[in-house]
Amino acid sequence: MKASIQDVAREAGVSVSTVSRTLSKPDLVLPGTRDKVLEAARKLEYHTSRSAAALKSGQSFRIALLISARINTWFNSSVFAGLDAVLHSRGYDISVFPMSNADNRHEFFEELPVRRNADAVIVNSFNIEPEEVRKLKHMGVPIIGINIPSTQGFDASISIDDEQAMRMAVDHLLSLGHRRIAYAYALPGSDSGLRFSADSRLNGFLSACAAEPQAIAEPIVLGRHDDSADTVISFIAGAASPPTAICFQDDDFALPALFRLRQYGHRVPQDISLIGFDDIPFAQSIGLTTLRQDPFQLGKRAAEQTLDAISGATAELRFETQRVQLLLRETTAVTA
């Protein structure tokens, strides 16, 4: 015979309400009591009914995560791991919704009121529109942002300051004597209709160069589906006065360019300095100077903000900024 919640209560020597509280909100129960209840549940092979709990509370115990690109990118997978590290133990599942364009995003917000299958929505790295925000507000579903280009309409967010981070990179190169500095970046897809937080890195680069009268800023536009390293090599080969340093929008652009430059006889950093962005796992082993952000911690903090928003708690810092660190390694040096 299947064990009941009353059986667990008798086995643990506690009330039925204590068992219910332990299984639904274990952080609100004293550790000793929690351990007794969980041990009794394991012994009796008792499992809570998720659907029954959802009906009773009016919650779905599901969080919708909206991402661009694929879940298996370094950034997205790290964010997911950070979210799961907090939400899993609280009984929440994470449903991932990849968004290729604004139409995908609009369709999600159109269908959500009908499905009503999310207790909160987390938007990772791109914008949402006012009408989409209004739909969530009408449903009472909080929306949390991670690295979003604007906080307008969000209940809370945790992001890095992309502009300030890129200014930090340029200031470092200027301190090394570099004055002709390039920025290699990809234009956002013109047909996607999405705006991304990383797009503001270009503004940071240009404003930092503009602050130095002798600096010459040279943008290099890369194609997302082209060979970005070849584009960088061609730019340098065709320049009458090549840049002595290049900042990259991310490490995924910087690392192939580093290998290709050395393959074509350019010494890094003696001839040209390189700075990436992100600090992906390969960056340290290759010795790439880069700007480090921590998507795992971004995910963890966003999960905490999400739980606060669902419970109605108001965080002291609703819109928070994660510090970006400039990691000096082997691809930057004083210009010759």
N, C-alpha and C positions, 0 to 999 in steps of 0.2 A: 504494500500500500504506500502511496506517495505521501511523504511527510508534509505536514501543514505548518503554518507559521506558529500555531499554538504549540505544536510539538517542539519546535525550536526554542520557544520561550520557556517551556518546562525543562528542557534539557539544560539550558543555560542558567535557569533560575532567575529570569527577569520577566518583565511584563511584555505583552505582545507589542505594545507601542514602542518599547525600547528596541525590540527586534526590527520593527519596521523602520525606525529612525536609523539604526545601525546600517541597514542594507541600502537605504536611500541617501543618507547624509552622514557617512561614517566620521567625518571630521567634527561633528557636533556631539560625539559620544566619547566618554572617557576611555583611554586606551585599554585599561583592564577589562572593562565591560565589553568593549568592541571585540577584543580577542576571544572572550568567552562565547559571544554570540556567533562569531565567524567559525569558531571551532565546532560549535554545536551544529551549525548549518552544514559544515563539511561532513561531520559524522553522520548526519541524517540524510545527506545528499539532497538538501533542500535548495531549490532554485526559485528566485523571485520571477514573477510574470511581468515582463517588461510592458506588455500591452495593458495589463491591469493597472500598473503603476502610472502609465501614461494617461489612461482614462481618469484615474482618480485625481491626478495633479493638473491635468490639462496640458501637460508638456509632451513633446515628442521624444525628448532626450536625444535630439539630433541637431548638430550644428552644420550649417551650409558654408562651405569654403569655396569662394570664387577665385580662380587663378587664371592667369594668362599662360599660354604655352602648355607644356606638359608637366605632370606631377613629378617626373623623374629628373627634372633639372636640379642642380645643386641647391639653388635658393628655395625652390618650391618644396622639395623633399625635406629640407632642413626646417622650414617653417612648419610643415605638417608634423614632423617629429616633435617639435617644441609644443605645438598645440596638443598632440596626443599625450605627451608626458603629463599634462595637467588634467585634460578633459576625460581621459580614459578611466582614471581612478574615481572620477565623480559620476560615472555611469553614462557618459555621453559618447555617441558615435559621431564621426565626422564624415559628411558626404561632400565629395569633391566635384565641383562643376567647372570644367575648363571653358574659358571664354576666348574664342578666336577673334571676335569682333563685337561691336556694340549691339548688333542684332541678337547675338546669343545672350548677351546680358539683359537686353530688354525683354526677351522671351522668358528668361528666368523670373524676372520681377512680375511679369504678367501672369505667370502660372502659379507662383507661390501662394497667393491668397486662396486659390482653389485647392491646392494640395495641403496647405497648412501643415507642412511636415518639417518645420525647422523652428527651434526656439531662439535662434540668433543667426545672423549672417555675418561672415567675416570676408572682407574684400582685400585681396592681396595684390598690392602694387599698382592698381589702376583706378580710374575715376568712376563715379556713378552720377546719374543725372537727378535733378530735383524731383521729377515726377516719380522716379524709382524710390527715392527716399520717402516720399509721401505715402506710397503703398505700404511700406514697412511701418511707418508711424501709425497708420490707420489700423494695422493689425496688432500693434503693440510689440513688434519684433525688433529688438535692438540691432544696430549695425556697427561693427567694429572694423577699423582699418589697420592694415599693416603696410607701411611704406606707401601711403597714398599721396597723390599730388595735391589734394585739398581736403581739409577736415570738415568742410561745409556739409551739414546733414548727418554727420556721424555722431554716435553716442560717445565714442572714445576711440583712441588710436595710439599706436606706437610706431614711430618712423625714425629714419635717419634724416639728417639735413644734407641732401645731395649737393646743394650749391656750396655750402660751407666746406664740405669734404673736398670738393674739387679745388676750391680756393686754397685749401691747405696743401694740396699736391703742387699747385703752380707756385705758391710761395716758397716751397722747398726747392724747386728747380731754380727759381730766381735767386735764392740765397747761394746756390752753387754756381752762379754766373751765367746761367742760360738765359738768352733773350729771344731766340727764335724757337718757339715752342708750338708743337702741333697737338691737336686733339682728334683722335680717331674714334668715330662713333657711328652708330646706325640710326638713320632716320626712322621714326615710328611709321608703321605701315599706313600709307595714306588711305587705304580702303578699310582699315579696321575700325575707325571711329573711336578708338580708345586712347586715352592719355595716360602716360606712365610717369611715375616719380623719377625714374632715372633720366628722363628727358631734360630735367632741370640742371643736370651736370654741365651741359653746354653753357648755360648762363653763368654758372660758377667759374668755369674756365675763362670765358670772355671777360667777365668783370675783374678777375684777378689779373689778367694780362693788361687790361685797360688801366689798372692802378699803377703800372710801371711804364713810364713814358717811352722807354727804349725797347719794350717788349713787342714782339711781332707774333700775333696769334694766327695759326694756320690750321683751319679745320680740314679734316680728311673724312669724307663721307664713305662709310663702308656699307656694302650690301649684306643683309642678313643671310642670304643664301649664296653669296659669292665667296670667293677665296679672299678673306679680309687681309691675310698676310701679303698676297700678291698686290693688292691695292696699295698697301703701305710701301712696298718695295718700289712700285711704279711711281708713286708720288715722290719718293726720295730721289729716284733716278732722274726724274724729269724736272727737278727743282734746280734753278740756277744757284740758289743758296739754301741747301737742305737744312731742315731743323736740326738742332743739336739735342732735342729732347722731345718725347712724345708721351702724352697722357692718353690712356685708353678708357673707354666707357666701362669696360669690365675686363676681368682676367681672361675670359674666353677669347677675346680679341688679342690681348697682349701676348699670351704665351705662344701662339703660332707665329706671330710677328717676330718674337724674340728668336725663335729657332731659324726662321727664314732669313732674318738679317745676318745672323752669324754664318749661315750657309753661303750667303752672297758676299762674305768678306767684311761685313761691317762689325767693328768691335763694340760690344756692349759691356760696360758703359763708356769705354774710352772715346769712341767716336760719337755715340748717341746714347742718351739715357732714356729709360722706359719706366713708366709707372702704371700699374694696373688698378683695378677696383674690385673688391669683394674679399680677397684672400681665400680663394678656393683651395682645396687640399693640395693640389700640385704646386701652388705658388711658392710655398715655403721650401719644398724640396728643390725647386728650380732656382731659388734665390731671387724671386721677383719682388722688387719694391712695390708695395700696393697699399690701398686703403682698406682696412678691415671692418666689415660689418658682421654681425652675428645673427643670422636668421633663426637659429634654434632659440636663442633668448628672445628674439622678437616674437616668435610663436608662443613661447611660454607666457610672456607678459600679456599678449593679446588674449590668451585663454583665460588668464586671471581677470582681465577687464570684462571679458564675455560673461563669466560667472557672476561678477559684480552687477553687470547690467541686467542679467536675467533675474537676479534676486532683488533688484531695485536699489542696491547700494550705490552710492555716488563716490567715485574715487576722488581723492584730493587732486590728483593730476590726471585729468581726463584725456588730454592730448600730450603725450610724452615723446621725448626725443632720445633715441639711443646714440651714444657717443661713437663716432668713427675714429679709428686709430690709424695713423700713418706708420707703416712698418718699413723701416729702412733696411734694405738688403743689398744685393749685389748688382742691381741694374741701374743705379744712379750714382753719378760722380760729378766732381767739379769739371766744368767744360774746359776743353783744351784752349 
